[in-house]
Amino acid sequence: MATFRIIRLGNPILRKKSQSVPLQKIQTASFQKFLDKLVQTCLIKKGVGIAAPQVGKNIRVIVVHVDTKNPRYEHKKPFPLTIIINPEIIKQSKEEKEDWEGDLSVDLRGLVPRPVWCIVTGLDRKGNEISFNLQDDFHARVFLHEIDHLDGIMFVDRIKRKDTLSEYKQWKKYWKDQKIT
């Protein structure tokens, strides 16, 4: 199956608020095909997540998949391949933690503060209600990062320590093994 082209930072599509997907559209063949292609794009690009705006569609759909076979995430807890339509953050912690983030739409890394846990609801690909109580700070981070995309927010907007913003190759050379303080 072919994959979508990833939209890059600077494209105005990434800064628009996405529209909810009507329930009657979810079961259509064209929408199901879109979901399959979005999943395939996430897997081929080796991301832990992807949002529909990153492939040029301003609709509220995200994919999350923490695959420990990916060397970048082998030390993280796995999270099964999951599609969430119309995700909503129901609750999140006041406590935050800084950690490294990157993005398929941006070849940069930076330290981003995020809540350490959150509760997210939405619909699965069949239109059934689903809910996630994300107590693992990395899983919460991935969901919050992808949901940000649906609201036109990029991770670089959330970086407080601008000195950590690095091109990926430079991050690997200078920052990757640094202890976060």
Summary of the structure (lengths in Angstrom):
residues: 181
radius of gyration: 15.8
end to end distance: 42.9
largest distance: 49.3
contacts: 539
relative contact order: 0.18
helix: 31%
strand: 31%
